[in-house]
């Protein structure tokens, strides 16, 4: 999952456009981009779209439901689960317990739909509340459905009363840098994908590319998007380059040739077991994203 594109669940036109965006995942949104009076309409449109594209292998179709404390999540699930989405995006997750609760709800819906338990995957946004940000270490063993963790700055800024999420230079302020960092650590602890948050200025290609490069450098493997124009940049930067793949294979091959080695040398540089694990993860990512090589 390199690119995950939010699309309002109440817009047939934008949903159809999303199918040809090149995104790895479409996030059919029933939460922030849908007004209260449009919620029911969005559920019906989202359900119909899922049915019409049930056999679509790419992009994968996830639904962002309303958060578990909103009183709307059960109605969201009841509307879309019979249409068999690939997964659910859970906003404002306060801890791994919320993922466990959602998983239990999905068990019931899957039983009613007569599909295998665990078929529906979960991605959670974990930093939209203060307690959620402080609970990033709670996701290991929350659910086998969990495949990714992401973070958000705007809802957190509202929750804590911050006037801005970035300083005058455009860098995130300390609280939001912390939220970003704990998402990477939480995802690593849970052994799931770390997904960077949205870049809201969708006309700033240079700024988006710079943020993607920083995110990929730090351990994120994908990024949320709010506009189809952002997808090519996100896909390009989060796709391992041919040079990176070749280098990773050299490391893997060197350790395979000497399984007992703790450290190996390649072209005058020393590599140890953490480098091997990083190389293996990169090769695994490349296998899932064979296109858009740099």
LUMDOPA-970301 format. One record per residue (C-alpha): residue number from 1; residue in three letters; x, y, z. Coordinates in steps of 0.5 Angstrom, whole numbers. Example, Ala and Ser with C-alpha at 12.3 -4.5 7.8 and 13.67 -1.06 7.14 Angstrom:
REM LUMDOPA-970301
1,ALA,25,-9,16
2,SER,27,-2,14
//
This chain:
REM LUMDOPA-970301
1,UNK,0,0,0
2,UNK,4,6,-3
3,UNK,-2,11,-4
4,UNK,-9,11,0
5,UNK,-14,16,-3
6,UNK,-20,19,1
7,UNK,-26,20,-4
8,UNK,-32,22,-1
9,UNK,-37,17,0
10,UNK,-43,21,-3
11,UNK,-40,23,-9
12,UNK,-41,18,-15
13,UNK,-37,22,-20
14,UNK,-31,22,-15
15,UNK,-31,15,-13
16,UNK,-31,13,-21
17,UNK,-25,18,-22
18,UNK,-22,14,-16
19,UNK,-22,8,-20
20,UNK,-17,11,-25
21,UNK,-13,15,-20
22,UNK,-7,10,-20
23,UNK,-8,9,-12
24,UNK,-7,3,-9
25,UNK,-13,4,-4
26,UNK,-19,8,-5
27,UNK,-22,10,2
28,UNK,-29,11,1
29,UNK,-30,16,6
30,UNK,-37,16,11
31,UNK,-34,21,16
32,UNK,-30,28,15
33,UNK,-32,29,8
34,UNK,-39,27,9
35,UNK,-44,32,12
36,UNK,-49,30,18
37,UNK,-55,30,13
38,UNK,-51,26,8
39,UNK,-49,20,12
40,UNK,-55,16,10
41,UNK,-54,18,3
42,UNK,-47,16,3
43,UNK,-48,10,6
44,UNK,-52,8,0
45,UNK,-48,10,-5
46,UNK,-42,7,-2
47,UNK,-45,0,-2
48,UNK,-47,1,-9
49,UNK,-40,3,-11
50,UNK,-37,-3,-7
51,UNK,-42,-8,-10
52,UNK,-41,-5,-17
53,UNK,-33,-6,-16
54,UNK,-33,-12,-12
55,UNK,-29,-16,-17
56,UNK,-24,-10,-17
57,UNK,-17,-12,-15
58,UNK,-14,-5,-16
59,UNK,-15,-1,-12
60,UNK,-17,-4,-6
61,UNK,-23,-1,-3
62,UNK,-23,1,4
63,UNK,-29,5,8
64,UNK,-27,10,13
65,UNK,-33,9,18
66,UNK,-35,14,23
67,UNK,-31,13,30
68,UNK,-33,8,35
69,UNK,-36,14,40
70,UNK,-40,17,35
71,UNK,-46,13,35
72,UNK,-45,12,27
73,UNK,-41,7,27
74,UNK,-46,1,27
75,UNK,-50,4,22
76,UNK,-44,5,17
77,UNK,-42,-2,18
78,UNK,-49,-5,17
79,UNK,-50,-1,11
80,UNK,-43,-3,7
81,UNK,-41,-10,10
82,UNK,-46,-14,6
83,UNK,-42,-11,0
84,UNK,-36,-14,2
85,UNK,-31,-8,2
86,UNK,-23,-10,3
87,UNK,-23,-7,9
88,UNK,-25,-2,14
89,UNK,-21,5,16
90,UNK,-22,6,23
91,UNK,-21,14,25
92,UNK,-20,17,32
93,UNK,-18,10,35
94,UNK,-16,11,42
95,UNK,-12,4,43
96,UNK,-11,-3,41
97,UNK,-18,-4,45
98,UNK,-22,0,39
99,UNK,-19,-5,34
100,UNK,-21,-11,38
101,UNK,-28,-8,39
102,UNK,-28,-7,31
103,UNK,-26,-14,30
104,UNK,-31,-17,34
105,UNK,-37,-13,30
106,UNK,-34,-15,24
107,UNK,-34,-22,26
108,UNK,-42,-21,26
109,UNK,-42,-18,20
110,UNK,-38,-23,16
111,UNK,-42,-29,19
112,UNK,-48,-26,16
113,UNK,-45,-25,10
114,UNK,-43,-32,10
115,UNK,-35,-30,9
116,UNK,-29,-33,12
117,UNK,-28,-29,19
118,UNK,-22,-25,18
119,UNK,-23,-23,11
120,UNK,-24,-16,12
121,UNK,-18,-12,14
122,UNK,-17,-6,19
123,UNK,-13,0,18
124,UNK,-13,5,24
125,UNK,-11,12,25
126,UNK,-8,13,32
127,UNK,-7,20,34
128,UNK,-13,24,33
129,UNK,-14,24,40
130,UNK,-9,26,46
131,UNK,-10,19,49
132,UNK,-10,15,42
133,UNK,-3,19,41
134,UNK,-1,16,48
135,UNK,-3,9,47
136,UNK,1,8,40
137,UNK,4,2,44
138,UNK,-2,-2,45
139,UNK,-3,-5,38
140,UNK,1,-11,38
141,UNK,-4,-17,38
142,UNK,-10,-12,38
143,UNK,-13,-16,32
144,UNK,-10,-21,26
145,UNK,-14,-16,22
146,UNK,-10,-10,23
147,UNK,-5,-9,17
148,UNK,-3,-1,18
149,UNK,-3,5,23
150,UNK,-3,12,20
151,UNK,-4,19,24
152,UNK,-7,25,23
153,UNK,-6,32,25
154,UNK,-12,36,24
155,UNK,-17,33,29
156,UNK,-11,32,34
157,UNK,-10,40,34
158,UNK,-17,41,35
159,UNK,-17,36,41
160,UNK,-11,39,44
161,UNK,-13,47,42
162,UNK,-7,48,38
163,UNK,-8,54,33
164,UNK,-3,51,28
165,UNK,0,44,27
166,UNK,6,47,23
167,UNK,11,53,25
168,UNK,13,59,20
169,UNK,18,54,17
170,UNK,13,49,15
171,UNK,15,44,20
172,UNK,11,40,24
173,UNK,11,43,31
174,UNK,13,38,37
175,UNK,7,35,39
176,UNK,5,33,32
177,UNK,12,31,30
178,UNK,11,26,37
179,UNK,5,24,34
180,UNK,8,22,27
181,UNK,14,19,31
182,UNK,10,14,35
183,UNK,6,12,29
184,UNK,12,9,26
185,UNK,14,6,33
186,UNK,7,3,34
187,UNK,7,0,27
188,UNK,13,-3,28
189,UNK,11,-6,35
190,UNK,5,-9,32
191,UNK,9,-11,25
192,UNK,4,-7,21
193,UNK,5,-2,15
194,UNK,6,5,18
195,UNK,2,10,13
196,UNK,4,18,13
197,UNK,-2,23,14
198,UNK,-4,27,8
199,UNK,-1,33,5
200,UNK,-7,38,5
201,UNK,-4,43,-1
202,UNK,-5,38,-7
203,UNK,-3,44,-12
204,UNK,4,44,-8
205,UNK,8,38,-12
206,UNK,15,40,-9
207,UNK,12,40,-2
208,UNK,9,33,-3
209,UNK,15,30,-6
210,UNK,19,33,0
211,UNK,15,30,5
212,UNK,14,23,2
213,UNK,22,23,1
214,UNK,22,25,9
215,UNK,17,20,11
216,UNK,20,14,6
217,UNK,27,15,10
218,UNK,24,15,17
219,UNK,20,8,16
220,UNK,13,10,13
221,UNK,11,5,7
222,UNK,6,9,4
223,UNK,2,16,5
224,UNK,-6,18,5
225,UNK,-8,23,-1
226,UNK,-14,28,-1
227,UNK,-13,29,-9
228,UNK,-12,24,-15
229,UNK,-6,29,-17
230,UNK,-2,27,-11
231,UNK,-2,19,-13
232,UNK,3,19,-18
233,UNK,8,23,-14
234,UNK,7,18,-8
235,UNK,7,12,-12
236,UNK,14,14,-15
237,UNK,17,16,-8
238,UNK,14,10,-4
239,UNK,16,5,-10
240,UNK,23,2,-8
241,UNK,28,4,-14
242,UNK,32,-1,-18
243,UNK,38,1,-15
244,UNK,35,0,-8
245,UNK,33,-7,-10
246,UNK,40,-9,-13
247,UNK,43,-7,-6
248,UNK,38,-10,-2
249,UNK,39,-17,-6
250,UNK,47,-16,-5
251,UNK,46,-16,2
252,UNK,41,-22,3
253,UNK,45,-26,-2
254,UNK,51,-25,2
255,UNK,48,-27,8
256,UNK,45,-33,5
257,UNK,52,-35,3
258,UNK,55,-35,10
259,UNK,49,-36,14
260,UNK,53,-36,21
261,UNK,56,-29,20
262,UNK,54,-23,24
263,UNK,57,-18,20
264,UNK,59,-18,12
265,UNK,63,-14,8
266,UNK,60,-11,1
267,UNK,64,-6,-3
268,UNK,68,-4,3
269,UNK,62,-3,8
270,UNK,60,-7,13
271,UNK,53,-10,14
272,UNK,50,-13,20
273,UNK,43,-17,22
274,UNK,39,-10,22
275,UNK,41,-9,15
276,UNK,39,-16,13
277,UNK,32,-15,16
278,UNK,31,-8,13
279,UNK,33,-11,6
280,UNK,28,-16,7
281,UNK,23,-11,8
282,UNK,25,-7,2
283,UNK,25,-13,-3
284,UNK,18,-15,0
285,UNK,15,-8,-1
286,UNK,18,-9,-8
287,UNK,14,-15,-10
288,UNK,8,-12,-8
289,UNK,9,-6,-12
290,UNK,12,-8,-19
291,UNK,11,-2,-22
292,UNK,13,5,-22
293,UNK,21,4,-21
294,UNK,25,10,-20
//
